[in-house]
C-alpha cells in the first residue's frame, strides 16, 4: 500500500450564524445516518439544486429544494426549500451566487441525522477594500428530527481570485478513521480540498485538511476549469472511500479523470488516471465487495479523444489496490453496443448523466444513463434515459429499457431543449431494498427545469420548481443537481 502519514495542515474555517468547529468527541452518541436521511426516519430524501433560481429579486442566487422520502417514495407535499435568505443560513442571497450548483450529504456530526452540504461557487468573499469575487463558499445545513435547520459556512482556506470554491462536492471517509469528510472542488492553483471530520456545530476547535492542485499531477488538470465533478466510494474494498476527480486536461478542454487516495497528504502526486469523463457514479456492479466506477463522456471523439460517436460510458471495476492500480478492468458501452437501446448518433450526449443503484434488489448495482441531447421527430435535444442491469461480468443488455417523455407512462411531452436525463439518480427512498429512479430535465419549460420520480421504472410523476416554492423568474434550471 502506498499510504503515507497524514500531516494535517491548519484549516481556517469561517463561520456564519452558527460557528463551525471540528473536534473529535470521546464517544459518538448515535450511529451515523445514511446520506440524505435528513430527519432520521430511515427514508432517503431528495435534494434538488436550482442554481439559476432568483431569490429576493437577485438573479441566479440559487436554491436547493429537499423533498422528503416515505414508505411509498417521495412526497412532494413535504418539502423544504433552502436559500441564503433562509432563516439560520449564513450570508444572504446575491446575484450569481449559484447556491445549489453542487450538493452532497453525510451525517457529519454523527447525531443520527444526515446533513446537507451545498456549494455556492459564485459567492463573493471579502469587502469593498479587498474584494474577492466568485471565491465561492460551502454551507452545511444540519439535519434533525424535524428536518433541516441551522447552518454553518466552510470558507475557502486557500483563497485566490475567482476560485469558485464549491463547484463540486462529495462526502466520504477518505482517511479511514470512521468519520465522514467533505471534498470540495474549485478552480485555480489549489482546486481540491478535503475537510476532515467529525464536525461539530459549535465550539472553537479547528481541525485539519489536505488538498492541493490537480494541475501538478503527472497528467495535469487545467486550473481554469479546475475540479468540475467529484464522486466517491470504497473502490479498493478496504474500508475507506476513494475520490474520483474530474476536470479538463491542461492545454485542452478534453476530459481527464483521476482516482485519488485521500489517506496520503500529497495525494495529487499519487493519482491513477481513468478513462476520461465529465461525470461519474460509484457502486458495486458485480457484487464482489469492491465499488465500481462508471464515467460518462457525452462528447464526440472528434471533440474529445475520450469520447465516442453519440457519447459513451465506461465501467471501471474496483479491486484490491495492487490489482486496481496495475491491471484494472474497463468496459465501454455506447448506444451501438449490442443490446443497448437506441442508435449512436452524433450529438446524442449519451453519458451526460450517470447513476448507479440496485433497481431490482438482486445485489448488483444497475446503471441509469442520460442521453441529454437525444432528439425525437422534429424536437431537438429532448433527451432519454437508458437502464442497464448489473451482473457478475458487468452490465447486461437483458431487460435494458429506454425512457423518454415519449414513452407511455412518462408524464409530459418531448420538446426542444428539455434535456431529459441531464441528471439521473438511483436511490432507495422506501426502505424496500430497491433503488428508485429520479430524472432531471433542467431545460424543461424554457429553463424552469423539471424532476421526474419513478417507482420500479413505472408510475412516473413529475414536479417543477413551483411545487417546492422556487421562483420561475429567469431560468432556475431546477434539477441541475440531484443529491446522490
Long-range contacts (C-beta under 8 A, 24 or more apart in sequence): 1-321, 2-261, 2-264, 2-270, 2-321, 3-261, 3-263, 3-264, 4-263, 4-264, 4-265, 4-266, 5-265, 6-175, 6-208, 6-210, 6-263, 6-264, 6-265, 7-265, 8-196, 8-207, 8-208, 8-209, 8-210, 9-208, 9-209, 9-210, 9-211, 10-206, 10-208, 11-157, 11-195, 11-196, 11-206, 11-207, 11-208, 11-209, 12-155, 12-157, 12-206, 13-153, 13-154, 13-155, 13-157, 13-195, 13-206, 14-153, 14-154, 14-155, 15-90, 15-152, 15-153, 16-89, 16-90, 16-91, 16-139, 16-151, 16-152, 16-153, 17-88, 17-89, 17-90, 17-150, 17-151, 18-88, 18-90, 18-142, 18-150, 18-151, 18-152, 18-201, 18-202, 19-152, 19-201, 19-202, 19-203, 19-204, 20-140, 20-152, 20-153, 20-154, 20-199, 20-200, 20-201, 21-199, 21-200, 21-201, 21-202, 21-203, 21-204, 21-205, 21-206, 22-195, 22-196, 22-197, 22-198, 22-199, 22-200, 22-205, 22-206, 22-207, 23-198, 23-200, 23-203, 23-205, 23-207, 24-179, 24-198, 24-207, 25-110, 25-198, 25-200, 28-110, 28-198, 29-110, 29-111, 29-112, 30-110, 30-111, 30-112, 31-110, 31-112, 32-106, 32-107, 32-110, 32-112, 32-180, 33-107, 33-112, 33-113, 33-114, 33-143, 34-107, 34-114, 35-104, 35-105, 35-106, 35-107, 35-114, 35-171, 36-105, 36-114, 36-116, 36-427, 36-483, 37-69, 37-113, 37-114, 37-143, 38-66, 38-68, 38-105, 38-113, 38-114, 38-115, 38-116, 38-143, 38-144, 38-147, 38-148, 39-68, 39-113, 39-143, 39-144, 39-145, 39-146, 39-147, 40-112, 40-113, 40-114, 40-143, 40-144, 40-145, 41-69, 42-431, 43-68, 43-69, 43-70, 43-71, 43-429, 43-430, 43-431, 44-69, 44-427, 44-428, 44-429, 45-69, 45-114, 45-429, 45-483, 46-74, 46-425, 46-427, 46-429, 46-438, 46-451, 46-453, 46-482, 46-483, 47-103, 47-105, 47-116, 47-481, 47-482, 47-483, 48-440, 48-451, 48-468, 48-478, 48-479, 48-481, 48-482, 48-483, 49-100, 49-101, 49-102, 49-103, 49-118, 49-479, 49-480, 49-481, 49-482, 49-483, 50-100, 50-449, 50-465, 50-470, 50-476, 50-477, 50-478, 50-479, 50-480, 51-98, 51-99, 51-100, 51-101, 51-477, 51-480, 51-481, 52-98, 52-447, 52-474, 52-475, 52-476, 52-477, 52-480, 53-83, 53-100, 53-465, 53-470, 53-471, 53-474, 53-476, 53-477, 53-478, 54-471, 54-473, 54-474, 54-476, 55-83, 55-84, 55-85, 55-93, 55-99, 55-471, 56-85, 56-92, 56-93, 58-93, 58-94, 58-95, 58-97, 59-95, 59-96, 59-473, 59-474, 60-95, 60-96, 60-97, 60-98, 60-122, 60-474, 61-85, 61-93, 61-94, 61-95, 61-96, 61-97, 61-99, 62-93, 62-97, 62-98, 62-99, 62-100, 62-101, 62-120, 62-122, 63-99, 63-100, 63-470, 63-476, 64-99, 64-100, 64-103, 64-116, 64-118, 64-481, 65-465, 65-468, 65-469, 65-470, 65-478, 66-116, 66-147, 66-148, 67-463, 67-468, 68-147, 69-429, 69-430, 70-429, 70-430, 71-430, 71-431, 72-430, 72-455, 73-429, 73-430, 73-436, 73-453, 73-455, 74-429, 74-436, 74-438, 74-453, 76-461, 76-463, 76-467, 76-468, 79-467, 79-468, 79-469, 80-147, 80-148, 81-468, 81-469, 81-470, 82-116, 82-118, 82-141, 82-148, 84-120, 84-139, 86-151, 88-149, 88-150, 88-151, 89-139, 89-141, 89-151, 90-139, 90-151, 90-152, 90-153, 91-120, 91-123, 91-137, 91-139, 91-153, 94-123, 94-124, 96-122, 96-134, 97-122, 97-123, 98-122, 99-123, 99-139, 100-480, 100-481, 101-166, 101-167, 101-480, 101-481, 102-166, 102-167, 102-168, 102-169, 102-185, 102-481, 103-169, 103-481, 103-483, 104-169, 104-170, 104-171, 104-182, 104-483, 105-171, 105-483, 106-171, 106-172, 106-180, 106-182, 106-197, 107-143, 107-180, 108-140, 108-171, 108-180, 108-182, 108-197, 108-198, 108-199, 109-142, 109-198, 109-199, 109-200, 109-201, 110-179, 110-198, 111-143, 111-144, 113-142, 113-143, 113-144, 113-145, 114-143, 115-140, 115-141, 115-142, 115-143, 115-148, 115-199, 116-140, 116-141, 116-143, 116-148, 116-483, 117-141, 117-169, 117-171, 117-182, 118-166, 118-169, 119-165, 119-166, 119-167, 119-168, 119-169, 119-184, 120-166, 121-164, 121-165, 121-166, 121-167, 121-186, 122-164, 123-166, 125-155, 125-156, 125-159, 132-159, 132-161, 133-161, 133-162, 134-161, 134-162, 134-163, 134-164, 135-159, 135-160, 135-161, 135-162, 135-163, 135-164, 135-165, 136-163, 136-164, 136-165, 136-166, 136-167, 136-186, 137-165, 137-166, 138-165, 138-166, 138-169, 138-182, 138-184, 140-199, 142-201, 150-201, 152-201, 154-182, 154-184, 154-195, 156-186, 156-193, 157-193, 157-209, 157-211, 158-189, 158-190, 158-193, 158-211, 160-188, 160-189, 160-190, 161-188, 162-187, 162-188, 163-187, 163-188, 163-190, 163-191, 163-226, 164-188, 164-226, 165-193, 167-226, 167-227, 167-228, 168-227, 168-228, 168-229, 168-230, 168-246, 169-230, 170-230, 170-231, 170-232, 170-243, 171-232, 172-232, 172-233, 172-240, 172-241, 172-243, 173-197, 173-240, 173-241, 174-232, 174-240, 174-241, 174-242, 174-243, 174-262, 174-263, 175-240, 175-262, 175-263, 176-238, 176-239, 176-240, 176-263, 181-262, 183-230, 183-232, 183-243, 183-262, 185-226, 185-227, 185-228, 185-229, 185-230, 185-245, 186-226, 186-227, 187-223, 187-224, 187-225, 187-226, 187-227, 188-213, 188-223, 188-226, 189-213, 189-215, 189-223, 191-215, 191-221, 191-223, 191-226, 191-227, 191-247, 192-227, 192-245, 192-260, 192-268, 194-243, 194-262, 210-262, 210-265, 210-267, 212-266, 212-267, 212-268, 213-268, 214-245, 214-247, 214-258, 214-268, 214-271, 215-250, 216-268, 216-269, 217-258, 217-268, 217-269, 217-271, 218-271, 218-273, 219-249, 219-256, 219-258, 219-271, 219-273, 220-249, 220-250, 221-247, 221-248, 221-249, 221-250, 221-256, 222-247, 222-248, 222-249, 222-250, 222-251, 222-252, 222-253, 223-250, 224-248, 225-253, 228-278, 229-278, 229-279, 229-280, 231-279, 231-280, 231-281, 231-282, 231-293, 232-282, 233-282, 233-283, 233-291, 233-293, 233-318, 234-290, 234-291, 234-318, 235-259, 235-282, 235-290, 235-291, 235-292, 235-293, 235-318, 235-319, 235-324, 236-290, 236-318, 236-319, 236-320, 236-321, 236-324, 237-288, 237-289, 237-290, 237-291, 237-318, 237-319, 237-320, 238-320, 238-321, 243-267, 244-274, 244-280, 244-282, 244-293, 244-295, 245-271, 246-277, 246-278, 246-279, 246-280, 246-295, 249-276, 253-304, 254-304, 254-305, 254-306, 255-297, 255-299, 255-304, 255-306, 255-307, 257-295, 259-293, 259-324, 272-324, 272-325, 274-314, 274-316, 274-330, 275-306, 275-314, 275-316, 275-330, 275-332, 276-304, 276-305, 276-306, 277-306, 277-313, 277-314, 277-351, 278-351, 278-352, 279-351, 279-352, 279-353, 279-354, 280-354, 281-354, 281-355, 281-356, 281-367, 281-484, 282-356, 283-356, 283-357, 283-358, 283-365, 284-318, 284-364, 284-365, 285-315, 285-317, 285-356, 285-364, 285-365, 285-367, 285-390, 285-391, 285-394, 285-395, 286-317, 286-364, 286-390, 286-391, 286-392, 286-393, 286-394, 287-363, 287-364, 287-390, 287-392, 288-318, 288-392, 290-317, 290-318, 290-319, 290-320, 291-318, 292-316, 292-317, 292-318, 292-356, 292-365, 293-318, 294-354, 294-356, 294-367, 295-351, 295-354, 296-351, 296-352, 296-353, 296-354, 296-369, 296-370, 297-351, 298-349, 298-350, 298-351, 298-352, 298-371, 298-372, 298-373, 300-346, 300-347, 308-332, 308-334, 308-344, 309-334, 309-336, 309-344, 309-345, 309-346, 310-334, 310-335, 310-336, 310-343, 310-344, 310-345, 310-346, 310-347, 310-348, 310-349, 310-350, 310-371, 311-335, 311-344, 311-348, 311-349, 311-350, 311-351, 311-352, 311-371, 312-350, 312-351, 313-350, 313-351, 313-354, 313-367, 313-369, 315-394, 315-395, 317-394, 331-394, 331-395, 333-369, 333-388, 333-395, 335-371, 335-386, 337-397, 338-397, 339-396, 339-397, 339-398, 339-400, 340-386, 340-388, 340-397, 340-400, 341-386, 341-400, 341-401, 341-402, 342-371, 342-374, 342-384, 342-386, 342-402, 345-374, 347-373, 348-373, 348-374, 349-373, 349-374, 349-383, 350-374, 350-386, 352-419, 352-421, 352-422, 353-385, 353-421, 353-422, 353-423, 353-424, 353-440, 354-424, 355-424, 355-425, 355-426, 355-484, 356-390, 356-426, 357-425, 357-426, 357-427, 357-428, 357-435, 358-390, 358-426, 358-428, 358-433, 358-434, 358-435, 359-387, 359-389, 359-426, 359-434, 359-435, 359-437, 359-456, 359-457, 360-389, 360-434, 361-432, 361-433, 361-434, 364-389, 364-390, 364-391, 364-392, 365-390, 365-426, 366-390, 366-426, 366-435, 367-395, 368-424, 368-425, 368-426, 368-437, 368-439, 369-421, 369-424, 370-420, 370-421, 370-422, 370-423, 370-424, 370-439, 371-421, 372-419, 372-420, 372-421, 372-422, 373-419, 374-404, 374-421, 376-404, 376-406, 376-414, 377-414, 379-414, 379-415, 379-416, 380-416, 380-417, 381-416, 381-417, 381-418, 381-419, 381-443, 382-406, 382-414, 382-415, 382-416, 382-417, 382-418, 382-419, 382-420, 383-418, 383-419, 383-420, 383-421, 383-422, 383-441, 384-420, 384-421, 385-420, 385-421, 385-424, 385-437, 385-439, 387-437, 387-457, 401-457, 403-439, 403-454, 403-457, 405-441, 409-458, 409-459, 409-460, 410-452, 410-460, 411-452, 411-460, 411-461, 411-462, 412-444, 412-450, 412-452, 412-462, 415-444, 417-443, 417-446, 418-443, 418-444, 418-450, 419-443, 419-444, 420-444, 420-452, 422-479, 422-480, 423-479, 423-480, 423-481, 423-482, 424-482, 425-482, 425-483, 425-484, 426-484, 427-484, 430-455, 438-482, 440-478, 440-479, 440-480, 440-482, 441-479, 442-477, 442-478, 442-479, 442-480, 443-477, 444-479, 445-472, 446-475, 447-474, 447-475, 447-476, 447-477, 448-472, 448-475, 448-476, 448-477, 448-478, 449-476, 449-477, 449-478, 449-479, 449-480, 450-478, 450-479, 451-478, 451-479, 451-482
